[in-house]
Amino acid sequence: MNAQELRDKTPDQLREALASLKKEAFNLRFQQATNALENTARFREVRRDVARVKTVLNEKAAKASE
């Protein structure tokens, strides 16, 4: 998921994506705690995707308030 793809989405779609990414991050943390996590790099990717979504949401909010 790159920033340009996210900028093309509506704020509602971004909020849905953020919720699903947070659920995935929770599941990955749970798998890590039970030593069932196979792809450790996915945890880092999810964290960065969450940050990207939040950044784009903040950009859209700032643009809307102008």
C-alpha positions, 0 to 999 in steps of 0.5 A, spaced: 500 500 500 503 506 497 501 513 499 498 515 492 493 509 493 491 512 499 490 519 497 485 516 492 480 514 497 475 517 501 476 519 508 471 513 510 475 508 506 481 510 510 478 509 516 475 502 514 482 501 512 485 503 519 480 499 523 482 493 519 490 494 519 489 495 527 485 488 527 491 485 523 496 488 528 493 486 534 492 479 531 500 479 529 501 481 536 497 475 539 501 470 534 508 473 537 506 472 544 504 465 543 510 463 538 506 462 532 508 468 528 511 466 522 512 472 518 515 477 522 516 482 517 509 483 516 508 486 523 513 492 521 509 492 514 502 493 518 505 498 523 508 502 517 501 502 513 497 504 519 502 510 519 501 512 512 493 511 513 494 516 519 498 521 515 493 521 509 487 522 514 491 528 517 492 531 510 485 531 508 483 534 515 488 539 514 486 541 507 478 540 509 479 546 514 482 551 510 
